[in-house]
Amino acid sequence: MPALEQFLLIAMVHFFAVASPGPDFALILKQSISYNRRIAIYTSLGIATGIILHVTYSLVGIGLLIASDERLFTALKYIAASYFCYIAWHCLRAKKPVNENEQENSNNKSGSKTAGASSSVPVANYPSAKKAFFTGFLINGLNVKATLFFVSLFSVVIAPETLLSIKIAYGAYLVFATGVWFCFLSFMLTQERVRFVLQRKGYILDRVMGVVLLILAIQLLLSDLS
């Protein structure tokens, strides 16, 4: 398959994979609801960096080793399930905000009327940029479905005879495209009109995403038992 056709196929498959609801989307939604645009974007960059991990071990063959070694793969699934449960726990603890007037006054007093601010959480309790980035990196790096996706992509879709330099270029695109998508999502979720809705009903979405993450964790554990 010509390199251009390969690239277009990779881009299409990746778009559908990254746009589908999953742990990454759930985390960005949570960060946008609970904190602000800055935190969500740093988390998005962490998610994109997690792609580097998947691309790297797929290129050097470690991905195939993980997928073929039952003990390694099971260990990774348990670690991922545990981390999903940890994030889900925080999502499920989301509380209904105080009435809108009190919340607006609180935001004004705390000086949090910055672009994309959409939170009832005090600014002092916001995670650091480093922590937000690391959270995004972990949620993606530990995602077993992402592991299987990239192993399949680099062992099936991309021809074995493809030059290493071209494979690296594909990987760079995947990292870039993932970062752009989640930064765009972060920007949209923290738009003023969307923020207004999230301020009032965001805790519901937060809890729903918590349930989604719990379901994903349970699926991972059940797949280990099947």
N, CA, C and O of each residue as an XYZ file, in Angstrom:
904
protein
N       0.846     -1.199      0.000
C       0.000      0.000      0.000
C       0.883      1.252      0.000
O       1.771      1.371      0.844
N       0.655      2.194     -0.936
C       1.439      3.432     -0.964
C       1.362      4.181      0.361
O       0.381      4.080      1.098
N       2.421      4.934      0.643
C       2.510      5.646      1.918
C       1.336      6.605      2.127
O       0.825      6.729      3.239
N       0.908      7.287      1.050
C      -0.191      8.226      1.176
C      -1.496      7.522      1.560
O      -2.236      7.993      2.423
N      -1.762      6.396      0.910
C      -2.975      5.634      1.244
C      -2.898      5.102      2.667
O      -3.898      5.090      3.386
N      -1.715      4.665      3.071
C      -1.508      4.194      4.435
C      -1.816      5.310      5.425
O      -2.517      5.105      6.415
N      -1.281      6.491      5.140
C      -1.471      7.629      6.039
C      -2.948      8.001      6.153
O      -3.445      8.239      7.253
N      -3.645      8.052      5.028
C      -5.069      8.409      5.047
C      -5.878      7.384      5.846
O      -6.795      7.746      6.584
N      -5.533      6.113      5.693
C      -6.222      5.067      6.450
C      -5.947      5.211      7.942
O      -6.855      5.081      8.763
N      -4.689      5.481      8.289
C      -4.314      5.676      9.690
C      -5.042      6.879     10.273
O      -5.567      6.817     11.385
N      -5.072      7.977      9.515
C      -5.732      9.196      9.987
C      -7.220      8.958     10.222
O      -7.780      9.447     11.203
N      -7.859      8.216      9.332
C      -9.289      7.958      9.465
C      -9.574      7.058     10.671
O     -10.468      7.340     11.470
N      -8.808      5.978     10.791
C      -9.003      5.054     11.909
C      -8.749      5.765     13.232
O      -9.498      5.592     14.194
N      -7.687      6.567     13.273
C      -7.355      7.289     14.509
C      -8.431      8.297     14.871
O      -8.761      8.459     16.046
N      -8.983      8.978     13.868
C     -10.020      9.973     14.165
C     -11.219      9.325     14.850
O     -11.714      9.836     15.854
N     -11.681      8.206     14.312
C     -12.831      7.540     14.914
C     -12.494      7.009     16.303
O     -13.349      6.988     17.188
N     -11.256      6.582     16.491
C     -10.846      6.062     17.794
C     -10.766      7.174     18.835
O     -11.247      7.018     19.957
N     -10.153      8.298     18.457
C      -9.954      9.379     19.425
C     -11.241     10.147     19.700
O     -11.403     10.720     20.777
N     -12.158     10.162     18.731
C     -13.410     10.902     18.900
C     -14.467     10.106     19.660
O     -15.460     10.671     20.120
N     -14.258      8.795     19.792
C     -15.248      7.980     20.500
C     -15.108      8.186     22.005
O     -13.994      8.343     22.506
N     -16.237      8.185     22.740
C     -16.181      8.376     24.194
C     -15.346      7.287     24.865
O     -15.477      6.106     24.546
N     -14.504      7.691     25.779
C     -13.662      6.756     26.498
C     -13.034      7.442     27.696
O     -13.462      8.534     28.068
N     -12.034      6.832     28.308
C     -11.402      7.427     29.494
C     -10.832      8.820     29.243
O     -10.958      9.705     30.089
N     -10.201      9.017     28.076
C      -9.622     10.331     27.772
C     -10.705     11.409     27.726
O     -10.560     12.480     28.315
N     -11.790     11.105     27.015
C     -12.897     12.063     26.917
C     -13.496     12.334     28.292
O     -13.785     13.479     28.639
N     -13.681     11.270     29.070
C     -14.256     11.418     30.406
C     -13.392     12.325     31.270
O     -13.908     13.156     32.018
N     -12.078     12.167     31.165
C     -11.177     12.984     31.975
C     -11.219     14.446     31.554
O     -11.263     15.337     32.402
N     -11.205     14.699     30.234
C     -11.251     16.085     29.767
C     -12.563     16.754     30.173
O     -12.581     17.927     30.545
N     -13.652     16.004     30.098
C     -14.939     16.541     30.521
C     -14.890     16.891     32.003
O     -15.367     17.949     32.414
N     -14.320     16.009     32.795
C     -14.212     16.256     34.236
C     -13.356     17.490     34.521
O     -13.734     18.336     35.331
N     -12.205     17.593     33.857
C     -11.320     18.735     34.090
C     -11.977     20.050     33.672
O     -11.800     21.078     34.326
N     -12.732     20.007     32.579
C     -13.413     21.217     32.102
C     -14.517     21.644     33.058
O     -14.737     22.835     33.279
N     -15.211     20.657     33.624
C     -16.302     20.967     34.553
C     -15.758     21.412     35.904
O     -16.206     22.413     36.464
N     -14.802     20.673     36.415
C     -14.323     20.914     37.776
C     -13.364     22.097     37.874
O     -13.312     22.761     38.909
N     -12.607     22.370     36.817
C     -11.586     23.403     36.903
C     -11.772     24.450     35.803
O     -12.764     25.178     35.813
N     -10.848     24.536     34.869
C     -10.973     25.552     33.824
C     -10.229     25.125     32.561
O      -9.697     24.018     32.478
N     -10.205     26.017     31.593
C      -9.609     25.698     30.294
C      -8.134     25.387     30.416
O      -7.643     24.459     29.773
N      -7.425     26.135     31.218
C      -5.976     25.922     31.368
C      -5.673     24.514     31.863
O      -4.798     23.838     31.322
N      -6.388     24.074     32.884
C      -6.166     22.738     33.431
C      -6.545     21.677     32.402
O      -5.844     20.675     32.255
N      -7.654     21.894     31.689
C      -8.100     20.927     30.677
C      -7.078     20.807     29.551
O      -6.838     19.708     29.051
N      -6.476     21.921     29.148
C      -5.500     21.890     28.059
C      -4.223     21.194     28.493
O      -3.655     20.416     27.726
N      -3.761     21.458     29.709
C      -2.582     20.742     30.205
C      -2.861     19.239     30.277
O      -1.981     18.427     29.991
N      -4.078     18.875     30.659
C      -4.459     17.467     30.688
C      -4.454     16.891     29.273
O      -4.019     15.759     29.061
N      -4.940     17.671     28.309
C      -4.937     17.240     26.905
C      -3.526     16.983     26.406
O      -3.280     16.011     25.692
N      -2.599     17.858     26.782
C      -1.202     17.673     26.379
C      -0.616     16.412     27.015
O       0.209     15.729     26.408
N      -1.047     16.111     28.238
C      -0.614     14.876     28.881
C      -1.128     13.652     28.148
O      -0.408     12.667     27.987
N      -2.385     13.716     27.700
C      -2.966     12.614     26.930
C      -2.189     12.413     25.633
O      -1.879     11.281     25.261
N      -1.876     13.502     24.951
C      -1.116     13.414     23.702
C       0.266     12.816     23.947
O       0.757     12.033     23.134
N       0.895     13.182     25.061
C       2.205     12.636     25.395
C       2.116     11.139     25.662
O       3.055     10.394     25.379
N       0.983     10.702     26.210
C       0.780      9.271     26.435
C       0.819      8.491     25.129
O       1.197      7.319     25.112
N       0.430      9.136     24.037
C       0.476      8.483     22.727
C       1.917      8.149     22.345
O       2.171      7.136     21.694
N       2.864      9.005     22.751
C       4.278      8.742     22.462
C       4.684      7.396     23.054
O       5.427      6.632     22.438
N       4.184      7.118     24.260
C       4.490      5.846     24.906
C       3.988      4.675     24.064
O       4.720      3.713     23.833
N       2.737      4.760     23.607
C       2.162      3.683     22.803
C       2.915      3.514     21.475
O       3.207      2.396     21.052
N       3.218      4.631     20.838
C       3.914      4.585     19.551
C       5.307      3.971     19.725
O       5.738      3.151     18.915
N       6.001      4.377     20.789
C       7.366      3.904     21.014
C       7.409      2.396     21.210
O       8.190      1.705     20.556
N       6.569      1.880     22.112
C       6.658      0.428     22.334
C       6.097     -0.369     21.159
O       6.440     -1.537     20.982
N       5.238      0.254     20.359
C       4.766     -0.435     19.150
C       5.887     -0.527     18.116
O       6.020     -1.536     17.424
N       6.698      0.541     18.018
C       7.797      0.559     17.052
C       8.897     -0.437     17.422
O       9.492     -1.068     16.548
N       9.159     -0.571     18.713
C      10.265     -1.450     19.123
C       9.805     -2.872     19.428
O      10.618     -3.733     19.765
N       8.492     -3.119     19.309
C       7.988     -4.477     19.476
C       7.552     -4.836     20.876
O       7.091     -5.954     21.107
N       7.688     -3.903     21.833
C       7.280     -4.199     23.206
C       5.770     -4.388     23.289
O       5.268     -5.169     24.097
N       5.057     -3.653     22.432
C       3.601     -3.767     22.431
C       3.146     -5.188     22.134
O       2.219     -5.700     22.762
N       3.807     -5.818     21.172
C       3.458     -7.201     20.840
C       3.772     -8.127     22.010
O       3.042     -9.085     22.266
N       4.862     -7.835     22.717
C       5.228     -8.642     23.875
C       4.166     -8.527     24.968
O       3.766     -9.526     25.567
N       3.714     -7.295     25.220
C       2.685     -7.078     26.241
C       1.401     -7.795     25.861
O       0.774     -8.451     26.693
N       1.009     -7.663     24.577
C      -0.244     -8.266     24.118
C      -0.181     -9.788     24.132
O      -1.203    -10.451     24.310
N       1.011    -10.344     23.945
C       1.135    -11.803     23.856
C       1.439    -12.462     25.195
O       1.183    -13.653     25.372
N       1.984    -11.695     26.141
C       2.300    -12.235     27.461
C       1.110    -12.017     28.386
O       0.798    -10.884     28.750
N       0.461    -13.087     28.757
C      -0.775    -12.988     29.544
C      -0.543    -12.315     30.892
O      -1.379    -11.535     31.348
N       0.582    -12.611     31.528
C       0.837    -12.032     32.853
C       1.057    -10.520     32.783
O       0.519     -9.766     33.594
N       1.849    -10.090     31.807
C       2.083     -8.660     31.641
C       0.797     -7.925     31.289
O       0.503     -6.856     31.824
N       0.043     -8.521     30.379
C      -1.189     -7.872     29.938
C      -2.205     -7.803     31.077
O      -2.898     -6.798     31.232
N      -2.295     -8.866     31.868
C      -3.214     -8.883     33.012
C      -2.805     -7.836     34.042
O      -3.654     -7.138     34.596
N      -1.508     -7.728     34.295
C      -1.021     -6.731     35.248
C      -1.369     -5.328     34.786
O      -1.797     -4.490     35.580
N      -1.180     -5.075     33.489
C      -1.507     -3.761     32.941
C      -2.999     -3.477     33.074
O      -3.391     -2.348     33.370
N      -3.828     -4.489     32.859
C      -5.275     -4.294     32.961
C      -5.689     -3.960     34.396
O      -6.560     -3.117     34.612
N      -5.068     -4.616     35.368
C      -5.408     -4.336     36.766
C      -4.955     -2.932     37.177
O      -5.658     -2.233     37.906
N      -3.793     -2.535     36.711
C      -3.308     -1.177     37.004
C      -4.244     -0.148     36.380
O      -4.613      0.835     37.023
N      -4.627     -0.379     35.121
C      -5.526      0.544     34.428
C      -6.884      0.606     35.117
O      -7.431      1.692     35.312
N      -7.431     -0.550     35.489
C      -8.735     -0.591     36.156
C      -8.688      0.165     37.479
O      -9.635      0.870     37.828
N      -7.594      0.019     38.209
C      -7.450      0.715     39.486
C      -7.416      2.225     39.292
O      -8.028      2.973     40.054
N      -6.691      2.665     38.260
C      -6.594      4.105     38.023
C      -7.919      4.663     37.522
O      -8.297      5.775     37.890
N      -8.629      3.909     36.687
C      -9.953      4.340     36.246
C     -10.884      4.503     37.444
O     -11.652      5.462     37.515
N     -10.813      3.566     38.381
C     -11.655      3.637     39.583
C     -11.295      4.864     40.414
O     -12.171      5.501     41.000
N     -10.013      5.191     40.464
C      -9.567      6.363     41.221
C     -10.160      7.648     40.634
O     -10.671      8.495     41.366
N     -10.084      7.780     39.303
C     -10.656      8.960     38.651
C     -12.174      8.958     38.794
O     -12.778     10.005     39.025
N     -12.794      7.781     38.656
C     -14.251      7.665     38.777
C     -14.721      8.097     40.165
O     -15.758      8.745     40.305
N     -13.954      7.735     41.180
C     -14.309      8.102     42.555
C     -14.402      9.613     42.703
O     -15.319     10.126     43.344
N     -13.457     10.317     42.112
C     -13.492     11.788     42.167
C     -14.679     12.332     41.372
O     -15.306     13.309     41.781
N     -14.985     11.705     40.243
C     -16.132     12.149     39.442
C     -17.441     11.954     40.213
O     -18.296     12.840     40.228
N     -17.588     10.805     40.845
C     -18.837     10.486     41.544
C     -19.033     11.349     42.784
O     -20.153     11.469     43.281
N     -17.975     11.942     43.282
C     -18.075     12.810     44.457
C     -18.473     14.240     44.086
O     -18.591     15.098     44.961
N     -18.678     14.497     42.799
C     -19.066     15.844     42.365
C     -20.381     16.242     43.035
O     -21.345     15.477     43.045
N     -20.400     17.437     43.584
C     -21.574     17.900     44.312
C     -22.321     18.971     43.530
O     -21.745     19.699     42.722
N     -23.602     19.042     43.791
C     -24.415     20.086     43.171
C     -23.947     21.434     43.686
O     -23.804     21.620     44.894
N     -23.704     22.386     42.775
C     -23.188     23.685     43.218
C     -24.240     24.466     43.985
O     -25.432     24.164     43.929
N     -23.771     25.476     44.702
C     -24.686     26.382     45.379
C     -25.489     27.119     44.334
O     -25.204     27.007     43.141
N     -26.509     27.889     44.768
C     -27.353     28.569     43.780
C     -26.521     29.515     42.935
O     -25.457     29.973     43.352
N     -27.019     29.800     41.744
C     -26.248     30.509     40.725
C     -25.732     31.860     41.210
O     -24.600     32.228     40.897
N     -26.529     32.601     41.960
C     -26.092     33.912     42.416
C     -24.907     33.798     43.358
O     -23.945     34.558     43.244
N     -24.972     32.843     44.298
C     -23.870     32.657     45.224
C     -22.613     32.222     44.494
O     -21.507     32.648     44.826
N     -22.797     31.361     43.483
C     -21.649     30.874     42.738
C     -20.996     31.998     41.950
O     -19.771     32.101     41.899
N     -21.824     32.843     41.332
C     -21.289     33.963     40.556
C     -20.541     34.926     41.465
O     -19.464     35.401     41.105
N     -21.101     35.227     42.650
C     -20.436     36.112     43.584
C     -19.113     35.527     44.049
O     -18.118     36.234     44.203
N     -19.127     34.198     44.272
C     -17.903     33.527     44.707
C     -16.830     33.603     43.648
O     -15.659     33.822     43.959
N     -17.220     33.423     42.388
C     -16.260     33.502     41.288
C     -15.686     34.903     41.155
O     -14.492     35.077     40.909
N     -16.561     35.915     41.323
C     -16.102     37.294     41.211
C     -15.097     37.631     42.310
O     -14.077     38.276     42.066
N     -15.411     37.175     43.538
C     -14.536     37.483     44.669
C     -13.193     36.781     44.541
O     -12.163     37.318     44.948
N     -13.205     35.589     43.980
C     -11.955     34.825     43.867
C     -11.153     35.209     42.632
O     -10.035     34.734     42.431
N     -11.744     36.084     41.800
C     -11.035     36.533     40.607
C     -10.874     35.464     39.577
O      -9.888     35.458     38.840
N     -11.824     34.547     39.502
C     -11.689     33.420     38.572
C     -12.449     33.634     37.288
O     -12.786     32.662     36.612
N     -12.729     34.856     36.930
C     -13.450     35.116     35.681
C     -12.471     35.164     34.519
O     -12.465     36.109     33.729
N     -11.658     34.145     34.430
C     -10.747     34.023     33.307
C     -11.392     33.175     32.246
O     -12.403     32.515     32.487
N     -10.794     33.194     31.054
C     -11.370     32.437     29.943
C     -11.462     30.968     30.308
O     -10.471     30.350     30.697
N     -12.645     30.423     30.180
C     -12.814     29.008     30.396
C     -12.978     28.609     31.838
O     -13.047     27.412     32.118
N     -13.046     29.539     32.776
C     -13.258     29.152     34.160
C     -14.681     28.696     34.331
O     -15.610     29.412     33.956
N     -14.876     27.511     34.895
C     -16.221     26.972     34.992
C     -16.332     26.027     36.174
O     -16.720     24.869     36.019
N     -15.994     26.519     37.345
C     -15.887     25.605     38.456
C     -16.430     26.190     39.733
O     -16.339     27.392     39.983
N     -17.012     25.291     40.558
C     -17.404     25.664     41.904
C     -16.285     25.316     42.872
O     -16.401     25.591     44.066
N     -15.198     24.714     42.383
C     -14.049     24.385     43.209
C     -13.225     25.646     43.422
O     -12.947     26.356     42.456
N     -12.822     25.949     44.658
C     -11.989     27.131     44.894
C     -10.711     27.066     44.074
O     -10.118     26.000     43.910
N     -10.292     28.224     43.558
C      -9.100     28.273     42.715
C      -7.892     27.716     43.458
O      -7.018     27.095     42.851
N      -7.842     27.934     44.756
C      -6.707     27.439     45.542
C      -6.595     25.926     45.512
O      -5.518     25.379     45.748
N      -7.694     25.246     45.225
C      -7.705     23.781     45.190
C      -7.481     23.215     43.800
O      -7.526     21.997     43.626
N      -7.243     24.056     42.807
C      -6.982     23.576     41.458
C      -5.667     22.792     41.444
O      -4.727     23.157     42.150
N      -5.590     21.730     40.654
C      -4.319     21.016     40.533
C      -3.302     21.866     39.783
O      -3.672     22.753     39.014
N      -2.040     21.596     40.006
C      -1.000     22.315     39.277
C      -1.002     21.857     37.823
O      -1.577     20.823     37.482
N      -0.350     22.642     36.979
C      -0.244     22.264     35.566
C       0.470     20.922     35.431
O       0.106     20.099     34.591
N       1.479     20.711     36.256
C       2.228     19.457     36.218
C       1.341     18.272     36.578
O       1.390     17.233     35.920
N       0.536     18.427     37.616
C      -0.342     17.337     38.036
C      -1.405     17.063     36.978
O      -1.717     15.904     36.701
N      -1.968     18.121     36.382
C      -2.972     17.946     35.324
C      -2.362     17.205     34.134
O      -2.976     16.299     33.570
N      -1.145     17.606     33.764
C      -0.445     16.952     32.647
C      -0.211     15.478     32.961
O      -0.465     14.617     32.119
N       0.268     15.186     34.158
C       0.584     13.811     34.543
C      -0.673     12.949     34.611
O      -0.641     11.765     34.277
N      -1.779     13.550     35.046
C      -3.048     12.819     35.089
C      -3.462     12.405     33.685
O      -3.879     11.267     33.471
N      -3.351     13.323     32.726
C      -3.678     13.001     31.340
C      -2.760     11.931     30.782
O      -3.198     11.037     30.057
N      -1.470     12.028     31.128
C      -0.500     11.040     30.644
C      -0.833      9.646     31.173
O      -0.777      8.669     30.426
N      -1.174      9.551     32.443
C      -1.480      8.252     33.048
C      -2.764      7.649     32.486
O      -2.819      6.454     32.196
N      -3.803      8.487     32.333
C      -5.094      7.942     31.879
C      -4.963      7.377     30.469
O      -5.647      6.414     30.124
N      -4.095      7.965     29.655
C      -3.892      7.446     28.303
C      -2.860      6.328     28.280
O      -3.058      5.305     27.626
N      -1.764      6.527     28.992
C      -0.700      5.538     28.980
C      -1.119      4.191     29.551
O      -0.587      3.154     29.155
N      -2.086      4.203     30.496
C      -2.545      2.964     31.117
C      -3.783      2.386     30.436
O      -4.320      1.368     30.873
N      -4.228      3.033     29.376
C      -5.440      2.576     28.684
C      -5.127      1.339     27.847
O      -4.444      1.423     26.826
N      -5.636      0.191     28.291
C      -5.348     -1.071     27.607
C      -5.918     -1.075     26.189
O      -5.322     -1.654     25.281
N      -7.066     -0.433     26.001
C      -7.650     -0.385     24.655
C      -6.727      0.384     23.709
O      -6.612      0.043     22.532
N      -6.077      1.415     24.227
C      -5.115      2.153     23.405
C      -3.923      1.262     23.072
O      -3.382      1.315     21.967
N      -3.525      0.448     24.035
C      -2.432     -0.493     23.795
C      -2.751     -1.412     22.620
O      -1.948     -1.570     21.701
N      -3.935     -2.013     22.668
C      -4.357     -2.919     21.596
C      -4.511     -2.180     20.276
O      -4.173     -2.713     19.219
N      -5.023     -0.950     20.335
C      -5.222     -0.165     19.117
C      -3.892      0.088     18.410
O      -3.786     -0.122     17.202
N      -2.889      0.532     19.144
C      -1.620      0.875     18.510
C      -0.834     -0.359     18.089
O      -0.143     -0.340     17.071
N      -0.939     -1.436     18.873
C      -0.288     -2.676     18.454
C      -0.892     -3.151     17.135
O      -0.167     -3.554     16.225
N      -2.227     -3.102     17.035
C      -2.903     -3.506     15.799
C      -2.530     -2.586     14.645
O      -2.288     -3.039     13.526
N      -2.488     -1.294     14.931
C      -2.197     -0.305     13.893
C      -0.810     -0.523     13.296
O      -0.637     -0.512     12.077
N       0.175     -0.720     14.171
C       1.552     -0.821     13.689
C       1.925     -2.222     13.223
O       2.968     -2.407     12.596
N       1.094     -3.202     13.518
C       1.418     -4.560     13.064
C       0.530     -5.039     11.925
O       0.873     -6.000     11.236
N      -0.608     -4.382     11.719
C      -1.544     -4.820     10.680
C      -1.713     -3.757      9.597
O      -1.487     -4.027      8.417
N      -2.108     -2.556      9.997
C      -2.385     -1.498      9.022
C      -1.103     -1.026      8.344
O      -1.061     -0.854      7.126
N      -0.060     -0.818      9.145
C       1.207     -0.339      8.595
C       2.027     -1.546      8.136
O       2.303     -2.451      8.923
N       2.408     -1.551      6.880
C       3.140     -2.685      6.312
C       4.497     -2.845      6.989
O       5.151     -1.851      7.305
N       4.926     -4.084      7.216
C       6.220     -4.334      7.879
C       7.398     -3.712      7.135
O       8.384     -3.312      7.754
N       7.298     -3.629      5.809
C       8.415     -3.094      5.022
C       8.458     -1.567      5.005
O       9.367     -0.980      4.418
N       7.485     -0.924      5.643
C       7.477      0.547      5.699
C       8.728      1.044      6.424
O       9.097      0.509      7.470
N       9.366      2.051      5.877
C      10.584      2.597      6.472
C      10.329      3.100      7.883
O       9.252      3.613      8.188
N      11.337      2.945      8.744
C      11.208      3.386     10.132
C      10.930      4.880     10.208
O      10.148      5.328     11.046
N      11.570      5.651      9.333
C      11.363      7.103      9.343
C       9.905      7.454      9.060
O       9.367      8.399      9.637
N       9.266      6.691      8.170
C       7.857      6.937      7.848
C       6.981      6.527      9.031
O       6.010      7.212      9.350
N       7.321      5.411      9.681
C       6.569      4.988     10.863
C       6.650      6.034     11.971
O       5.663      6.309     12.653
N       7.837      6.614     12.143
C       8.010      7.668     13.147
C       7.165      8.888     12.775
O       6.574      9.530     13.643
N       7.113      9.200     11.475
C       6.281     10.324     11.013
C       4.810     10.050     11.304
O       4.080     10.949     11.721
N       4.368      8.800     11.083
C       2.998      8.431     11.422
C       2.753      8.647     12.920
O       1.735      9.208     13.325
N       3.709      8.187     13.725
C       3.567      8.343     15.172
C       3.483      9.794     15.590
O       2.684     10.152     16.455
N       4.323     10.645     14.967
C       4.298     12.077     15.276
C       2.936     12.678     14.935
O       2.404     13.513     15.667
N       2.388     12.235     13.812
C       1.052     12.726     13.440
C       0.011     12.314     14.477
O      -0.834     13.121     14.863
N       0.069     11.073     14.926
C      -0.907     10.577     15.899
C      -0.838     11.364     17.207
O      -1.862     11.676     17.813
N       0.382     11.676     17.627
C       0.554     12.486     18.844
C      -0.031     13.880     18.627
O      -0.790     14.385     19.454
N       0.336     14.492     17.497
C      -0.137     15.850     17.194
C      -1.653     15.898     17.072
O      -2.301     16.772     17.648
N      -2.221     14.952     16.317
C      -3.666     14.944     16.088
C      -4.434     14.727     17.393
O      -5.488     15.326     17.606
N      -3.904     13.871     18.259
C      -4.551     13.637     19.549
C      -4.538     14.901     20.393
O      -5.545     15.265     20.999
N      -3.386     15.568     20.427
C      -3.285     16.808     21.189
C      -4.222     17.881     20.672
O      -4.883     18.563     21.455
N      -4.284     18.034     19.348
C      -5.169     19.036     18.749
C      -6.625     18.737     19.076
O      -7.386     19.640     19.422
N      -7.014     17.462     18.967
C      -8.408     17.093     19.218
C      -8.823     17.412     20.660
O      -9.870     18.018     20.885
N      -8.017     17.010     21.617
C      -8.415     17.205     23.012
C      -8.254     18.660     23.461
O      -8.988     19.119     24.336
N      -7.309     19.384     22.875
C      -7.231     20.825     23.159
C      -8.462     21.531     22.585
O      -9.023     22.424     23.220
N      -8.877     21.127     21.385
C     -10.095     21.676     20.785
C     -11.308     21.355     21.658
O     -12.160     22.211     21.891
N     -11.374     20.117     22.136
C     -12.475     19.716     23.004
C     -12.461     20.535     24.297
O     -13.508     20.963     24.782
N     -11.271     20.747     24.844
C     -11.147     21.555     26.059
C     -11.636     22.978     25.817
O     -12.320     23.561     26.659
N     -11.283     23.525     24.669
C     -11.697     24.884     24.324
C     -13.210     24.971     24.185
O     -13.829     25.909     24.687
N     -13.806     23.999     23.509
C     -15.253     24.025     23.290
C     -16.031     23.840     24.585
O     -17.041     24.507     24.808
N     -15.564     22.942     25.432
C     -16.275     22.668     26.688
C     -16.181     23.827     27.672
O     -16.984     23.917     28.600
N     -15.206     24.715     27.477
C     -15.063     25.851     28.383
C     -15.469     27.175     27.730
O     -15.160     28.247     28.250
N     -16.160     27.096     26.590
C     -16.745     28.301     26.006
C     -17.776     28.887     26.968
O     -18.361     28.163     27.773
N     -17.994     30.186     26.884
C     -18.848     30.874     27.852
C     -20.244     30.268     27.940
O     -20.754     30.045     29.038
N     -20.871     29.998     26.786
C     -22.235     29.458     26.811
C     -22.258     28.039     27.358
O     -23.131     27.673     28.144
N     -21.286     27.252     26.928
C     -21.213     25.882     27.435
C     -20.885     25.912     28.925
O     -21.425     25.124     29.702
N     -20.004     26.818     29.315
C     -19.632     26.954     30.724
C     -20.847     27.241     31.590
O     -20.959     26.720     32.700
N     -21.755     28.067     31.088
C     -22.950     28.424     31.852
C     -23.780     27.180     32.177
O     -24.284     27.012     33.287
N     -23.902     26.307     31.156
C     -24.657     25.064     31.364
C     -23.906     24.142     32.320
O     -24.501     23.543     33.216
N     -22.580     24.033     32.119
C     -21.781     23.149     32.958
C     -21.764     23.605     34.414
O     -21.710     22.780     35.326
N     -21.810     24.914     34.630
C     -21.835     25.422     35.995
C     -23.087     24.941     36.727
O     -23.054     24.684     37.931
N     -24.179     24.823     35.995
C     -25.444     24.436     36.624
C     -25.654     22.931     36.641
O     -26.139     22.383     37.630
N     -25.288     22.253     35.542
C     -25.578     20.822     35.422
C     -24.321     19.967     35.264
O     -24.407     18.758     35.046
N     -23.170     20.596     35.375
C     -21.937     19.860     35.139
C     -21.716     18.708     36.102
O     -21.131     17.690     35.734
N     -22.179     18.863     37.329
C     -21.983     17.798     38.311
C     -22.674     16.509     37.867
O     -22.229     15.414     38.209
N     -23.766     16.642     37.102
C     -24.471     15.451     36.606
C     -23.597     14.730     35.584
O     -23.436     13.511     35.641
N     -23.031     15.499     34.644
C     -22.136     14.908     33.651
C     -20.914     14.298     34.319
O     -20.431     13.241     33.916
N     -20.422     14.983     35.349
C     -19.275     14.475     36.092
C     -19.580     13.088     36.658
O     -18.773     12.166     36.546
N     -20.751     12.962     37.264
C     -21.138     11.673     37.843
C     -21.351     10.618     36.770
O     -21.002      9.452     36.952
N     -21.934     11.042     35.639
C     -22.140     10.101     34.531
C     -20.795      9.583     34.030
O     -20.643      8.388     33.779
N     -19.821     10.479     33.884
C     -18.496     10.058     33.449
C     -17.846      9.149     34.480
O     -17.082      8.250     34.127
N     -18.148      9.379     35.757
C     -17.650      8.491     36.798
C     -18.196      7.088     36.625
O     -17.468      6.107     36.776
N     -19.489      6.992     36.305
C     -20.109      5.690     36.057
C     -19.489      5.030     34.832
O     -19.234      3.825     34.831
N     -19.247      5.829     33.780
C     -18.636      5.296     32.558
C     -17.259      4.709     32.863
O     -16.928      3.618     32.397
N     -16.466      5.427     33.640
C     -15.136      4.938     33.986
C     -15.207      3.668     34.830
O     -14.390      2.761     34.667
N     -16.183      3.606     35.730
C     -16.365      2.391     36.527
C     -16.729      1.199     35.637
O     -16.234      0.090     35.833
N     -17.601      1.446     34.659
C     -17.988      0.382     33.723
C     -16.776     -0.099     32.934
O     -16.588     -1.300     32.740
N     -15.945      0.860     32.476
C     -14.737      0.488     31.745
C     -13.801     -0.348     32.619
O     -13.200     -1.316     32.155
N     -13.689      0.042     33.896
C     -12.836     -0.714     34.812
C     -13.368     -2.129     35.013
O     -12.605     -3.095     35.019
N     -14.687     -2.243     35.179
C     -15.308     -3.560     35.368
C     -15.123     -4.417     34.124
O     -14.859     -5.615     34.221
N     -15.263     -3.796     32.947
C     -15.059     -4.536     31.694
C     -13.652     -5.099     31.605
O     -13.450     -6.229     31.160
N     -12.678     -4.297     32.033
C     -11.305     -4.772     32.012
C     -11.119     -5.978     32.923
O     -10.466     -6.954     32.555
N     -11.702     -5.900     34.119
C     -11.545     -6.993     35.080
C     -12.287     -8.244     34.602
O     -11.781     -9.358     34.742
N     -13.479     -8.060     34.040
C     -14.249     -9.214     33.544
C     -13.563     -9.865     32.355
O     -13.603    -11.086     32.199
N     -12.927     -9.041     31.507
C     -12.235     -9.604     30.360
C     -11.049    -10.459     30.813
O     -10.631    -11.386     30.118
N     -10.523    -10.128     31.987
C      -9.417    -10.921     32.531
C      -9.914    -12.278     33.014
O      -9.172    -13.260     32.999
N     -11.186    -12.327     33.446
C     -11.731    -13.558     33.984
C     -12.320    -14.456     32.902
O     -12.510    -15.654     33.113
N     -12.612    -13.857     31.724
C     -13.251    -14.620     30.670
C     -12.264    -15.540     29.946
O     -12.651    -16.256     29.023
